[in-house]
Amino acid sequence: MQGATFSFGPRTAAVKTEDAPSDTHSLTTQKEEGKKEKTENNKIYPPFSATLADPWRGMQWTEEQKMSLMKTVGSYRPSCQEVTRARVLLLGPVNSGKSSFISSVQSVFNGRVTNRAMVGSSSTSFTKKSFTIYGQKGGEPTGLVLCDVMGLSDGEMTGLSLHDTLATIKGHVPEGHRFRAAQPVRSETVGYVKKPMLEDKIHCVVFVVDASKISSYPKGLNTTFQQLREHISDLGVHQVALLTHVDSICSETAKDVTQVYRSRIIQQTIEKAGALLGMSASYIVPVKNYSSELTVDENTDLLLLSAVDHILQYVDLYLQDNAVKHSGKVEI
């Protein structure tokens, strides 16, 4: 047989094949693959950027837009005759930025940073407070009232109960009522409104969550939000949300607030907030409250005014849906 030499032993037969491939080809292939891999590893990729080339939500950052929004909010009046003030309830965990948002909105119209709302961290007691927003310092009040209550219970800390929250939204809770976990609102509560008018009720609920805490909130808070949203929806009240402290999670936005809608991390955090609250990201708007500043900033004002304008759209939807019902008129 050509090409092979046989060697016989007592019990074995070994075959040496002259045409068998040598290790040279294998080594060459490995070197080529190594060079290819090295080339792949040395490819130049564009650097990762925390700022997107195109904004993920549109916003006009102009003085004209700010003045337009100030006029819209400052001259706002509810869309139905039965209501003189639109009442908006802010709900969120302790230190989420509810009170700071109220103060920041008023600061926009005052032209300087002021603190009207009580900013505190108590989770055991808090008085229901309503703040009318004034269109300008010393001017006429707008048709907007922002209501602040104690922080929500998150399953680990005591806070505003589901029962008291719903009583507030239905208009039963009197102004100045002090919420206490051990004393739920009842018909015997001093000042209890037994037959609330449309004017007494809450016309829109705004959930407020801290961007820097979205991933660390207790699991119980998710359940709290889900239960609240379900019951509030049953009442026909629209709900939106504010994502506060966005400057604390994005350094670019901290330096320049106009970058807020180009920020990849803020976009991702709004998606996480949507999952926490059980609502679409389109209902959630980012804001930067005034905290340590002494003077207002045009672009921060714009973001705050845009958030208020967003809220008022849903206030009017509720009033349009409920005005006829409460007036006693019957549609034909």
ZIBEL-V639264 format. One record per residue. N is the residue number from 1. SS is DSSP state (H for helix, E for strand, L for the rest). PHI is phi in whole degrees, 0 to 359 (* if undefined). OMEGA is omega in degrees with one decimal (none if undefined). Layout:
BEGIN
n: <N | N>
ss: <SS | SS>
phi: <PHI | PHI>
omega: <OMEGA | OMEGA>
END
This chain:
BEGIN
n: <1 | 2 | 3 | 4 | 5 | 6 | 7 | 8 | 9 | 10 | 11 | 12 | 13 | 14 | 15 | 16 | 17 | 18 | 19 | 20 | 21 | 22 | 23 | 24 | 25 | 26 | 27 | 28 | 29 | 30 | 31 | 32 | 33 | 34 | 35 | 36 | 37 | 38 | 39 | 40 | 41 | 42 | 43 | 44 | 45 | 46 | 47 | 48 | 49 | 50 | 51 | 52 | 53 | 54 | 55 | 56 | 57 | 58 | 59 | 60 | 61 | 62 | 63 | 64 | 65 | 66 | 67 | 68 | 69 | 70 | 71 | 72 | 73 | 74 | 75 | 76 | 77 | 78 | 79 | 80 | 81 | 82 | 83 | 84 | 85 | 86 | 87 | 88 | 89 | 90 | 91 | 92 | 93 | 94 | 95 | 96 | 97 | 98 | 99 | 100 | 101 | 102 | 103 | 104 | 105 | 106 | 107 | 108 | 109 | 110 | 111 | 112 | 113 | 114 | 115 | 116 | 117 | 118 | 119 | 120 | 121 | 122 | 123 | 124 | 125 | 126 | 127 | 128 | 129 | 130 | 131 | 132 | 133 | 134 | 135 | 136 | 137 | 138 | 139 | 140 | 141 | 142 | 143 | 144 | 145 | 146 | 147 | 148 | 149 | 150 | 151 | 152 | 153 | 154 | 155 | 156 | 157 | 158 | 159 | 160 | 161 | 162 | 163 | 164 | 165 | 166 | 167 | 168 | 169 | 170 | 171 | 172 | 173 | 174 | 175 | 176 | 177 | 178 | 179 | 180 | 181 | 182 | 183 | 184 | 185 | 186 | 187 | 188 | 189 | 190 | 191 | 192 | 193 | 194 | 195 | 196 | 197 | 198 | 199 | 200 | 201 | 202 | 203 | 204 | 205 | 206 | 207 | 208 | 209 | 210 | 211 | 212 | 213 | 214 | 215 | 216 | 217 | 218 | 219 | 220 | 221 | 222 | 223 | 224 | 225 | 226 | 227 | 228 | 229 | 230 | 231 | 232 | 233 | 234 | 235 | 236 | 237 | 238 | 239 | 240 | 241 | 242 | 243 | 244 | 245 | 246 | 247 | 248 | 249 | 250 | 251 | 252 | 253 | 254 | 255 | 256 | 257 | 258 | 259 | 260 | 261 | 262 | 263 | 264 | 265 | 266 | 267 | 268 | 269 | 270 | 271 | 272 | 273 | 274 | 275 | 276 | 277 | 278 | 279 | 280 | 281 | 282 | 283 | 284 | 285 | 286 | 287 | 288 | 289 | 290 | 291 | 292 | 293 | 294 | 295 | 296 | 297 | 298 | 299 | 300 | 301 | 302 | 303 | 304 | 305 | 306 | 307 | 308 | 309 | 310 | 311 | 312 | 313 | 314 | 315 | 316 | 317 | 318 | 319 | 320 | 321 | 322 | 323 | 324 | 325 | 326 | 327 | 328 | 329 | 330 | 331 | 332>
ss: <L | L | L | E | E | E | E | E | L | L | L | L | E | E | E | E | E | L | L | L | L | L | H | H | H | H | H | H | H | H | H | H | H | H | H | H | H | H | H | H | H | L | L | L | L | L | L | L | L | L | E | L | L | L | L | L | L | L | L | L | L | L | H | H | H | H | H | H | H | H | H | H | H | H | L | L | L | L | L | L | L | L | L | L | L | E | E | E | E | E | E | E | L | L | L | L | L | H | H | H | H | H | H | H | H | H | H | H | H | H | L | L | L | L | L | L | L | L | L | L | L | L | L | L | E | E | E | L | E | E | E | E | E | E | L | L | L | L | L | L | E | E | E | E | E | E | E | E | L | L | L | E | L | L | L | L | L | L | L | E | L | H | H | H | H | H | H | H | H | L | L | L | L | L | L | L | L | E | E | E | L | L | E | L | L | L | L | L | L | L | L | L | L | L | L | L | L | L | L | L | L | L | L | E | E | E | E | E | E | E | H | H | H | L | L | L | L | L | H | H | H | H | H | H | H | H | H | H | H | H | H | H | H | H | L | L | L | L | E | E | E | E | E | E | L | H | H | H | L | L | H | H | H | H | H | L | H | H | H | H | H | H | E | H | H | H | H | H | H | H | H | H | H | H | H | H | H | L | L | L | H | H | H | E | E | E | L | L | L | L | L | L | L | L | L | L | L | H | H | H | H | H | H | H | H | H | H | H | H | H | H | H | H | H | H | H | H | H | H | H | H | H | H | H | H | H | H | L | L | L | L | L>
phi: <* | 283 | 97 | 217 | 244 | 261 | 233 | 258 | 242 | 296 | 233 | 235 | 229 | 256 | 243 | 251 | 266 | 287 | 270 | 296 | 292 | 272 | 283 | 298 | 296 | 298 | 294 | 297 | 298 | 297 | 296 | 295 | 294 | 296 | 296 | 296 | 297 | 295 | 297 | 299 | 293 | 267 | 298 | 265 | 257 | 296 | 295 | 292 | 239 | 283 | 251 | 279 | 293 | 244 | 295 | 273 | 208 | 283 | 199 | 265 | 260 | 230 | 295 | 297 | 293 | 297 | 296 | 296 | 291 | 298 | 292 | 297 | 286 | 295 | 257 | 297 | 224 | 305 | 278 | 229 | 290 | 288 | 238 | 264 | 226 | 278 | 255 | 243 | 259 | 263 | 234 | 179 | 296 | 301 | 67 | 281 | 113 | 297 | 296 | 296 | 295 | 301 | 296 | 293 | 296 | 294 | 298 | 303 | 281 | 285 | 81 | 205 | 285 | 226 | 242 | 269 | 278 | 283 | 261 | 212 | 237 | 290 | 246 | 252 | 203 | 199 | 271 | 292 | 231 | 244 | 238 | 281 | 274 | 263 | 298 | 202 | 301 | 78 | 268 | 286 | 289 | 279 | 267 | 242 | 237 | 257 | 255 | 244 | 226 | 294 | 297 | 287 | 286 | 246 | 94 | 244 | 248 | 289 | 201 | 299 | 278 | 300 | 300 | 290 | 297 | 293 | 297 | 293 | 296 | 285 | 93 | 278 | 273 | 286 | 297 | 87 | 294 | 264 | 284 | 222 | 302 | 277 | 229 | 296 | 293 | 223 | 296 | 276 | 300 | 303 | 84 | 306 | 268 | 286 | 234 | 294 | 274 | 301 | 297 | 279 | 279 | 273 | 258 | 197 | 250 | 244 | 276 | 237 | 229 | 273 | 302 | 283 | 242 | 308 | 275 | 244 | 297 | 301 | 300 | 297 | 292 | 300 | 295 | 301 | 297 | 297 | 295 | 300 | 298 | 296 | 289 | 293 | 297 | 297 | 276 | 80 | 265 | 286 | 228 | 229 | 213 | 246 | 257 | 267 | 57 | 294 | 290 | 277 | 251 | 223 | 295 | 294 | 290 | 298 | 279 | 212 | 295 | 291 | 273 | 303 | 269 | 250 | 280 | 294 | 290 | 291 | 300 | 294 | 290 | 295 | 296 | 294 | 296 | 298 | 292 | 295 | 273 | 76 | 221 | 293 | 298 | 292 | 269 | 252 | 236 | 277 | 220 | 238 | 282 | 281 | 228 | 265 | 289 | 252 | 237 | 276 | 234 | 303 | 286 | 295 | 302 | 300 | 295 | 294 | 296 | 298 | 294 | 295 | 299 | 299 | 296 | 296 | 299 | 279 | 299 | 295 | 299 | 296 | 295 | 297 | 287 | 247 | 299 | 295 | 300 | 274 | 279 | 87 | 282 | 245 | 285 | 250>
omega: <-173.8 | 174.5 | -179.2 | 178.2 | -177.0 | 175.4 | -175.9 | 173.4 | -177.9 | -176.7 | -174.8 | 174.5 | 179.3 | -179.4 | 175.3 | -176.6 | -176.1 | -176.5 | -178.7 | -177.7 | 179.4 | 179.7 | -176.4 | -179.2 | -179.3 | -180.0 | 178.7 | 179.7 | 179.9 | 179.3 | -179.9 | 179.5 | 178.5 | 177.9 | -179.8 | -179.7 | -179.7 | 178.3 | 179.0 | -178.1 | -177.7 | 177.8 | 179.7 | 178.0 | 177.8 | -177.7 | 178.0 | -179.7 | 177.6 | 179.7 | -178.6 | 180.0 | 179.5 | 179.4 | 179.9 | 173.8 | -175.9 | 179.4 | 176.5 | -178.4 | -178.4 | 177.6 | 179.2 | 179.7 | 178.0 | -179.4 | 178.3 | 179.4 | 177.7 | 178.3 | -179.5 | -178.3 | -177.0 | -179.1 | -174.8 | 171.2 | -179.8 | -173.5 | 177.2 | -172.8 | -176.8 | -175.5 | 177.6 | 179.6 | 174.4 | -175.9 | -178.3 | -179.4 | 176.7 | 179.8 | 178.0 | 178.0 | 175.5 | 179.0 | 179.0 | 178.2 | -179.2 | -178.2 | 179.6 | 178.3 | 179.2 | 179.9 | -178.2 | 179.1 | 178.3 | 178.6 | 179.1 | -177.2 | 177.7 | -178.3 | 175.1 | -175.9 | 178.0 | 178.0 | 179.1 | -176.6 | 177.0 | 178.7 | -177.0 | -176.8 | -179.1 | 178.0 | -177.7 | -178.3 | 179.7 | -179.9 | 175.6 | -179.3 | 178.1 | -176.9 | 175.4 | 178.9 | 179.1 | -176.1 | 175.9 | -177.2 | 179.7 | -177.6 | 180.0 | 177.0 | 174.8 | 177.1 | -177.1 | 175.6 | 177.3 | -175.6 | -178.8 | 177.6 | -179.2 | -178.7 | -179.2 | 172.2 | -178.5 | -179.1 | 179.1 | 178.8 | 176.6 | 179.7 | -180.0 | -177.3 | 176.6 | -179.1 | -178.1 | 177.3 | -179.2 | 177.2 | 178.5 | -178.6 | -180.0 | 176.5 | -178.5 | -171.9 | -178.5 | 176.2 | 179.5 | 179.2 | 178.1 | 179.7 | 174.6 | -176.9 | -177.0 | -177.3 | 179.9 | 179.3 | 179.0 | 179.8 | 178.8 | -180.0 | -179.8 | 178.4 | -178.1 | -179.4 | -174.1 | -179.5 | -177.3 | 174.3 | 178.6 | 179.4 | -175.9 | -172.8 | 174.1 | -174.1 | 175.3 | 177.7 | 179.0 | 175.6 | -178.5 | 179.7 | -177.3 | -178.4 | -176.3 | -177.3 | -175.5 | -176.9 | -176.0 | 177.5 | 178.3 | -179.3 | -179.1 | -179.1 | 176.9 | 178.0 | 178.5 | -179.8 | -178.0 | 179.4 | 178.9 | -177.1 | 180.0 | -178.4 | 179.3 | 177.7 | 177.8 | 178.6 | 179.2 | -178.6 | -179.6 | -177.2 | 174.1 | -178.2 | 174.8 | 173.1 | -175.8 | 177.1 | -179.4 | 179.6 | -179.4 | 179.6 | -179.0 | -177.3 | 179.9 | 178.5 | 177.5 | -180.0 | -176.4 | -174.1 | 178.2 | 178.8 | -173.3 | -178.6 | 170.7 | -176.8 | 179.0 | -176.1 | 177.2 | 175.9 | 179.8 | -179.1 | 176.1 | 176.2 | 177.9 | 177.7 | 177.4 | 178.4 | 179.0 | -175.8 | -177.0 | 178.8 | 179.5 | 179.8 | -179.0 | 178.2 | -173.1 | 178.7 | 178.3 | 176.0 | 173.0 | 178.6 | 172.1 | -179.2 | -178.2 | -177.6 | 176.1 | 179.6 | -179.2 | -179.5 | -174.5 | -176.7 | 174.3 | 175.6 | -179.1 | -179.0 | 178.4 | 179.5 | 177.4 | 178.3 | 178.8 | 178.1 | 177.5 | 179.6 | -175.9 | 176.5 | -178.7 | 172.1 | -177.8 | 176.2 | 179.1 | -178.4 | 176.7 | -179.2 | -170.7 | -176.8 | -178.7 | -178.6 | -176.5 | -179.8 | 179.8 | 178.6 | -179.7 | 179.2 | -180.0 | none>
END
